[in-house]
Amino acid sequence: MEKDNNDFYAKFIEALKGHVPRRGNLCRMLTEILNIERISVYRRLRGDVPFTVAEISLIARKFNVSLDKLMGIAQPYRSLPFNLHHQDFFALTDTDYKMGADYVAAINAATTQPYSEFGCASNFVPLHTMALYEPIYRFMILKWRYQFGTKEQKIPYHQVQIPRRLRELHRQYIEAVQKIKYTYLIYNEFSLSHLVHDILFFRDLNMITHEEVRMLKDTLEKSLKNMDQLMNTGAYNNGNRVDIYSSGLNFETSYSYLFADGVNISMVDAFTLGAITSLDSNAADIMRRWMYSMKRTSTLITNNERNRIIFLDKLRKTIGKLAS
C-alpha cells in the first residue's frame, strides 16, 4: 500500500511539472493556489511533507490533472478531459475576464520558446479575426444575445457595446498571438458564407440597418486587404511565420491549439462565443495530428500568387452578397 501511495505521489508531482516545467514557476503557482508559504510548497515538492487530500484535489482541478489516470483507474470510454467555458455577455464578471487573462498569460508563456506553434482550422470567422475588427465582434455579441437572451435582452446592433475591459483583453490577445513563432490557419471555403448569411438574417429581422450592413461589408473588405498582405509576406510585422491554407472539406466547427514545451491548450468553439477547452497533452496531440492531416489535404495560399487570387476572389464574391 505504501509503495502504491509513493508511486501515485511521484506521478502526481511529475504531472504538475509537465504542466509547468520550470520549478520556480510551479512553486509560485502552488503558493498562490494553496495560500501557503513558498518553503511549505518546496517541502511538498521534495516529498518531505505530503500534500493533503484536499490540496491534491484543488491542485488537480486547477491544472486539469486526471487523478483517475494517475491511479490507473480505467475509463469506461476513450475519453479526454475538456471543460466548457461559457461567458455571460449580459454581465461579464471578474471570473470571465480572469479566464481570458489566464489564456493570454499562457500564450505569452509559450512565446518565449523557439518552437511555439498555434494552429487553427475554422469554418467561421476565428477569434483572432473577430478581435481585430470590433464591428464583427459586436455582431457576434448580437447573435449571442439573440440566442441566449429573453425578449427584453435581444437588442438591435446599434445598442451592442464592447466593454473597455474586453477591448483591452482583445488587444493583449492579438499582441500575444502574433508573438508565437509559427502560426498556421486553415480556412474552410465557406467560412465567410456563414457570417454573411447570419448578417442578412438579422437584417431581415430589422435588428441591423442597411447602413450597418454596409459598414460590416466595408469591415470585411478591409480584413481581406490585411489578409492579402499577410498571405503575400507569410509573416507578421515582427517576422514570425504565418501560413494560410484553404480547405474544400467542411469542418463541424472551429478548432485551435497552442503547442509549446509545457503548454498544451486545445479549443473547440461552441455556442457562438464559447469554447470547450483542454489542458491535456493527449488532447492537444490528437488535435495537432488531425490539423496536420488537414494541412496535407488543403491548398497553401501563402506566397502563392495564383492560389491567393483565386481564394480572395471567392471571398470577395461572398462579401458582395451584402450589397443586395
C-alpha positions in Angstrom: 0.0 0.0 0.0 2.8 2.4 0.9 4.5 1.6 -2.4 1.3 2.4 -4.3 1.0 5.7 -2.4 4.6 6.6 -3.2 4.1 5.8 -6.9 0.9 7.9 -7.1 2.6 10.8 -5.4 5.6 10.7 -7.7 3.3 10.6 -10.8 1.3 13.5 -9.4 4.4 15.6 -9.0 5.6 14.7 -12.5 2.2 15.6 -13.9 2.5 19.1 -12.3 6.0 19.5 -13.7 4.7 18.5 -17.1 2.2 21.4 -17.0 4.8 23.9 -15.6 8.3 22.7 -16.5 10.1 25.5 -14.6 10.3 24.7 -10.9 10.2 28.3 -9.8 7.0 29.0 -11.7 5.4 25.8 -10.4 6.3 26.8 -6.8 4.9 30.3 -7.3 1.6 29.0 -8.8 1.2 26.4 -6.0 1.9 29.1 -3.4 -1.0 31.2 -4.8 -3.4 28.2 -5.2 -2.8 26.8 -1.7 -2.3 30.1 0.0 0.8 28.8 1.9 4.4 29.8 2.3 6.9 29.1 -0.5 9.0 27.0 1.8 6.0 24.8 2.5 5.5 24.3 -1.2 9.1 23.3 -1.7 8.9 20.8 1.2 5.8 19.2 -0.5 7.5 19.1 -3.9 10.6 17.4 -2.3 8.3 14.9 -0.6 9.3 15.9 2.9 5.7 16.7 3.7 2.9 15.2 1.6 0.1 17.2 0.0 -3.2 16.7 1.8 -6.1 15.1 0.0 -7.8 18.5 -0.1 -4.7 20.1 -1.6 -4.3 17.4 -4.2 -8.0 17.7 -5.2 -7.7 21.5 -5.5 -4.4 21.4 -7.5 -5.8 18.7 -9.8 -8.8 20.9 -10.7 -6.6 23.9 -11.3 -4.1 22.1 -13.5 -6.7 19.8 -15.1 -4.8 16.7 -14.0 -6.8 13.4 -14.1 -6.4 11.7 -10.8 -8.2 8.6 -12.2 -5.5 8.3 -14.8 -2.7 8.7 -12.3 -4.2 5.9 -10.2 -4.6 3.6 -13.2 -8.4 3.6 -13.0 -9.6 2.6 -16.4 -12.1 4.9 -18.1 -15.3 3.2 -19.5 -14.7 5.1 -22.8 -11.7 6.6 -24.6 -12.3 10.0 -23.1 -10.2 13.1 -22.5 -10.8 16.0 -20.1 -12.4 19.0 -21.6 -14.1 22.0 -19.9 -16.9 24.2 -21.3 -16.0 27.9 -21.0 -19.2 29.9 -21.4 -19.1 33.6 -20.8 -22.1 35.6 -19.8 -22.1 38.6 -22.2 -25.1 40.1 -20.5 -22.9 40.9 -17.5 -19.3 39.9 -17.8 -17.8 39.2 -14.4 -14.3 39.2 -12.9 -14.2 35.4 -13.4 -14.9 35.8 -17.1 -12.1 38.4 -17.5 -9.7 36.2 -15.4 -10.4 33.3 -17.7 -9.4 35.4 -20.7 -6.4 36.9 -19.0 -5.2 33.4 -18.0 -5.4 32.3 -21.6 -3.4 35.3 -22.7 -0.8 34.6 -20.0 -0.5 31.0 -21.3 0.1 32.3 -24.8 2.7 34.8 -23.6 4.5 31.9 -21.7 4.6 29.9 -24.9 6.0 32.8 -27.0 9.3 32.7 -25.1 10.0 29.3 -26.6 11.6 28.9 -30.1 9.2 26.2 -31.3 5.9 27.6 -30.1 3.1 26.8 -32.5 -0.5 27.9 -32.9 -2.9 26.1 -35.3 -6.5 27.0 -36.2 -9.0 25.3 -38.6 -12.0 27.4 -38.9 -15.5 27.1 -40.5 -16.4 30.6 -39.3 -14.5 33.8 -38.6 -12.0 32.8 -35.9 -11.5 34.8 -32.6 -8.2 36.3 -33.7 -10.0 37.9 -36.6 -13.1 38.9 -34.7 -11.0 40.5 -32.0 -9.1 42.6 -34.7 -12.3 44.1 -36.1 -14.7 45.5 -33.5 -17.8 45.7 -35.8 -17.6 42.0 -36.4 -17.2 41.2 -32.7 -20.2 43.4 -31.9 -22.2 41.4 -34.4 -21.2 38.1 -32.7 -22.4 39.5 -29.4 -25.7 40.5 -31.1 -26.0 36.9 -32.3 -25.1 35.5 -28.8 -27.7 37.8 -27.1 -30.3 36.7 -29.6 -29.6 33.0 -28.9 -29.4 33.2 -25.1 -31.4 36.2 -24.1 -35.0 36.9 -23.2 -37.2 39.1 -25.4 -36.0 42.2 -23.5 -32.4 41.2 -23.8 -32.5 40.9 -27.6 -31.3 44.4 -28.6 -30.5 45.8 -32.1 -27.0 46.1 -33.4 -26.5 49.8 -32.7 -27.1 49.2 -29.0 -24.4 46.5 -28.7 -21.3 47.7 -27.0 -18.0 46.1 -26.2 -16.8 46.9 -22.7 -13.5 48.7 -22.5 -12.0 46.0 -20.3 -12.9 43.4 -23.0 -11.4 45.6 -25.8 -8.2 45.7 -23.8 -8.2 42.0 -23.4 -8.6 41.6 -27.1 -5.7 43.9 -27.7 -3.5 41.8 -25.4 -4.7 38.6 -27.1 -3.8 39.8 -30.6 -0.4 41.0 -29.4 0.3 37.7 -27.7 -0.8 35.5 -30.7 1.5 37.4 -33.0 4.5 36.6 -30.8 4.1 32.9 -31.4 6.9 31.7 -33.6 4.8 29.7 -36.1 1.1 30.1 -36.9 -1.0 28.3 -39.5 -4.6 29.0 -40.3 -6.9 26.6 -42.3 -10.0 28.3 -43.7 -13.0 26.4 -44.9 -14.1 27.8 -48.3 -17.5 28.6 -46.8 -16.2 30.4 -43.6 -17.4 33.8 -44.7 -20.6 32.4 -46.2 -21.9 31.5 -42.8 -21.2 35.0 -41.4 -22.7 36.8 -44.5 -25.8 34.5 -44.1 -26.2 35.5 -40.4 -25.8 39.2 -41.1 -28.6 39.1 -43.8 -30.7 37.0 -41.4 -30.5 39.8 -38.7 -31.1 42.4 -41.3 -34.3 40.7 -42.3 -35.3 40.8 -38.6 -34.7 44.6 -38.6 -32.0 44.2 -35.9 -29.4 45.6 -38.3 -30.0 48.5 -40.6 -28.9 48.6 -44.2 -26.3 51.2 -43.3 -24.9 48.9 -40.7 -24.8 46.1 -43.2 -22.7 48.3 -45.5 -20.4 49.1 -42.6 -19.9 45.4 -41.9 -19.3 44.8 -45.6 -16.6 47.5 -45.6 -15.0 45.9 -42.5 -14.9 42.5 -44.1 -13.3 44.0 -47.2 -10.7 45.7 -45.0 -10.0 42.3 -43.4 -9.4 40.8 -46.8 -6.9 43.5 -47.7 -5.0 42.8 -44.5 -5.2 39.0 -45.1 -3.9 39.6 -48.6 -0.8 41.4 -47.2 -0.3 38.6 -44.6 -0.5 35.9 -47.3 1.9 37.8 -49.5 4.6 38.2 -46.8 4.0 35.0 -44.9 4.8 36.7 -41.7 3.6 39.2 -39.1 5.3 42.5 -38.8 7.6 41.1 -36.2 8.8 38.4 -38.6 7.1 35.4 -37.0 6.0 32.9 -39.7 2.3 32.6 -40.8 0.9 30.0 -43.3 -2.6 30.2 -44.6 -4.4 27.3 -46.2 -7.8 26.9 -47.9 -9.7 23.6 -47.4 -12.5 22.3 -49.6 -13.6 20.0 -46.7 -16.3 21.1 -44.3 -15.5 21.4 -40.6 -18.2 20.8 -38.0 -16.9 23.9 -36.0 -13.7 25.7 -35.4 -10.7 24.1 -33.8 -7.4 25.6 -32.4 -4.5 24.6 -30.3 -1.4 26.1 -28.7 1.6 23.9 -28.5 4.9 24.5 -26.7 7.1 22.9 -24.1 4.9 22.5 -21.0 2.0 24.4 -22.6 -0.8 22.4 -24.3 -4.1 24.0 -24.9 -6.7 22.8 -27.3 -10.0 24.5 -28.0 -13.2 23.7 -29.8 -15.6 26.6 -30.5 -19.1 26.2 -29.1 -22.3 28.2 -28.6 -21.2 31.2 -30.8 -18.7 32.8 -28.4 -17.9 29.9 -26.1 -15.2 27.2 -26.2 -14.6 23.7 -25.0 -11.0 23.6 -23.8 -8.5 21.1 -22.5 -5.0 21.4 -21.0 -4.5 17.7 -21.5 -1.4 16.9 -23.6 -3.0 13.9 -25.3 -6.0 16.0 -26.4 -3.6 18.6 -27.9 -1.6 15.9 -29.6 -4.8 14.4 -31.2 -5.9 17.9 -32.4 -2.4 18.7 -33.7 -2.2 15.4 -35.7 -5.7 16.0 -37.1 -4.9 19.5 -38.2 -1.6 18.4 -39.8 -3.6 15.9 -41.8 -5.9 18.8 -42.8 -2.9 20.8 -43.9 -1.9 18.0 -46.3 -5.3 18.0 -48.0 -5.6 21.8 -48.2 -4.2 24.3 -50.6 -1.3 26.5 -49.3 -2.1 30.2 -50.2 0.8 31.9 -48.5 3.4 33.1 -51.0 1.4 31.6 -53.9 0.0 34.4 -56.1 -2.3 32.2 -58.2 -3.9 30.4 -55.2 -4.2 33.7 -53.3 -6.0 35.5 -56.2 -8.5 32.6 -56.6 -9.1 32.4 -52.8 -9.6 36.1 -52.3 -11.9 36.3 -55.4 -14.2 33.7 -53.9 -14.3 35.7 -50.6 -15.0 39.0 -52.3 -17.9 37.4 -54.2 -19.3 36.1 -50.9 -18.9 39.6 -49.2 -20.6 41.1 -52.3 -23.9 39.4 -51.3 -24.2 42.0 -48.5 -24.7 44.7 -51.2 -28.1 43.1 -52.2 
